[in-house]
Amino acid sequence: MIKHICFDFDGVILDSLDIHLQTMHEAFGLEFTREEFGVFLDGNFIDSTIGKLDWDKYHEHLAPKYASQKFNSDVIDGLRSLFEQYQLSI
């Protein structure tokens, strides 16, 4: 019996790929297509070529973008529905 559901935030709770692509460009001047960036998400991200970047700098650029995001109403409704039956965490 399922008692607890744990979600990944990026790409599950929030469609954040475009935010990450924009932040990569702002923080490091790097431009990737959605497909190119997706390759970095396969396997261990830290071992990829972008895993060695200054992630503190990246997060300085990323944080304000996350703070201003609005969640999709379907996602909110789905989470509320699940919350009625299960413990949820991100």
C-alpha positions as CSV (number, residue, x, y, z in Angstrom):
1,M,0.0,0.0,0.0
2,I,1.4,3.4,-1.0
3,K,1.7,5.8,2.0
4,H,4.2,8.4,0.8
5,I,5.0,9.9,-2.6
6,C,8.2,11.8,-3.3
7,F,8.5,14.1,-6.3
8,D,11.4,15.5,-8.1
9,F,10.9,19.3,-8.4
10,D,12.6,20.1,-11.7
11,G,10.6,18.8,-14.6
12,V,7.9,17.2,-12.5
13,I,6.4,19.9,-10.2
14,L,7.7,22.7,-12.4
15,D,8.6,22.5,-16.1
16,S,11.9,24.3,-15.6
17,L,14.0,23.3,-18.6
18,D,13.7,26.7,-20.3
19,I,14.6,28.4,-17.0
20,H,17.8,26.3,-16.8
21,L,18.7,27.0,-20.4
22,Q,18.3,30.7,-19.9
23,T,20.3,30.6,-16.7
24,M,23.2,28.6,-18.4
25,H,23.4,31.4,-20.9
26,E,23.2,34.2,-18.4
27,A,25.7,32.7,-15.9
28,F,28.2,31.2,-18.3
29,G,27.4,32.4,-21.8
30,L,26.6,28.8,-22.8
31,E,23.7,28.0,-25.1
32,F,22.2,24.5,-25.5
33,T,19.1,23.2,-27.2
34,R,16.7,21.3,-25.1
35,E,18.0,18.0,-26.5
36,E,21.7,18.9,-25.9
37,F,20.9,19.9,-22.3
38,G,18.9,16.7,-21.8
39,V,22.1,14.7,-22.5
40,F,23.6,16.1,-19.4
41,L,20.7,14.8,-17.3
42,D,21.4,11.2,-18.3
43,G,23.6,9.5,-15.8
44,N,25.6,11.5,-13.2
45,F,25.3,15.2,-13.9
46,I,28.4,16.0,-11.9
47,D,30.5,13.8,-14.1
48,S,29.4,15.6,-17.3
49,T,31.3,18.4,-19.0
50,I,29.1,21.0,-17.3
51,G,29.4,19.3,-13.9
52,K,32.6,21.3,-13.2
53,L,31.0,24.8,-13.6
54,D,30.7,27.3,-10.7
55,W,27.3,26.1,-9.4
56,D,27.2,28.8,-6.7
57,K,27.2,31.4,-9.5
58,Y,24.6,29.4,-11.4
59,H,22.3,29.3,-8.4
60,E,22.7,33.1,-7.8
61,H,21.2,33.6,-11.3
62,L,18.6,30.8,-10.9
63,A,17.1,31.7,-7.5
64,P,15.2,34.9,-8.6
65,K,13.7,33.0,-11.6
66,Y,12.3,30.3,-9.3
67,A,10.9,32.8,-6.9
68,S,8.8,34.4,-9.6
69,Q,7.4,31.1,-11.1
70,K,3.7,30.3,-11.2
71,F,2.7,26.7,-11.0
72,N,0.4,25.1,-13.6
73,S,-3.1,24.8,-12.1
74,D,-3.4,21.2,-13.2
75,V,-0.3,20.3,-11.2
76,I,-1.6,22.2,-8.2
77,D,-5.0,20.4,-8.5
78,G,-3.2,17.0,-8.9
79,L,-1.0,17.6,-5.8
80,R,-4.0,18.6,-3.7
81,S,-5.9,15.5,-4.8
82,L,-2.9,13.3,-3.9
83,F,-2.4,15.1,-0.6
84,E,-5.8,14.0,0.5
85,Q,-4.6,10.3,0.5
86,Y,-0.9,10.4,0.8
87,Q,2.1,12.1,2.5
88,L,3.9,14.1,-0.1
89,S,7.5,15.4,-0.3
90,I,9.7,17.0,-2.8
